[in-house]
Amino acid sequence: MSQVNLQRVKILTEQIKFETSQPMTDWDLVQHLLDELMENHQQYKSYALSNNLIPYHSPVSKIAS
């Protein structure tokens, strides 16, 4: 579920950027997208914290020397 929430956060963020860059912005749509963004953010953050993960950070792979 966390990957789904993280992907939705990324998609919604891009969609909000696009919608707000338009000359005729539909602010009701933007509000709906923001509400959905916050819901997915909270779910992802909750999952990350309960699994001792740092929210929105990818694991760093170590390079063998």
C-alpha positions in Angstrom: 0.0 0.0 0.0 2.8 2.4 0.8 4.1 2.3 -2.8 0.6 3.1 -4.1 0.3 6.1 -1.8 3.8 7.3 -2.7 3.0 7.0 -6.4 -0.3 8.8 -6.0 1.5 11.6 -4.1 3.9 12.1 -7.0 1.1 12.0 -9.6 -1.1 14.4 -7.7 1.7 16.8 -7.1 2.4 16.9 -10.9 -1.3 17.3 -11.7 -1.7 20.2 -9.2 1.3 21.9 -10.7 -0.2 21.5 -14.2 -3.7 22.6 -13.2 -2.4 25.7 -11.4 -0.3 26.7 -14.4 -3.3 27.0 -16.7 -4.9 30.4 -17.4 -8.4 29.1 -16.5 -7.6 27.1 -13.3 -10.5 25.0 -12.0 -10.0 25.8 -8.3 -12.6 23.2 -7.2 -10.6 20.5 -9.0 -7.4 21.8 -7.4 -9.0 21.6 -4.0 -10.2 18.1 -4.6 -6.6 17.1 -5.8 -5.1 18.7 -2.6 -7.5 16.8 -0.4 -6.6 13.6 -2.1 -2.9 14.5 -1.9 -3.1 15.0 1.8 -5.0 11.8 2.4 -2.3 9.8 0.5 0.5 11.7 2.2 -0.9 10.9 5.6 -1.3 7.2 4.8 2.2 7.0 3.3 3.7 8.9 6.3 1.9 6.6 8.8 3.2 3.5 7.0 6.7 4.8 6.8 6.9 5.8 10.5 5.4 2.5 11.6 8.1 0.6 9.7 11.0 2.8 10.8 11.4 4.3 7.3 12.3 7.9 6.5 9.3 9.2 4.5 10.1 10.1 0.8 13.7 8.9 0.9 14.9 6.0 -1.2 17.2 3.6 0.3 20.8 4.4 -0.5 22.8 1.6 -2.1 26.4 1.2 -1.0 29.0 1.1 -3.7 31.6 -1.6 -3.2 35.1 -0.3 -3.2 
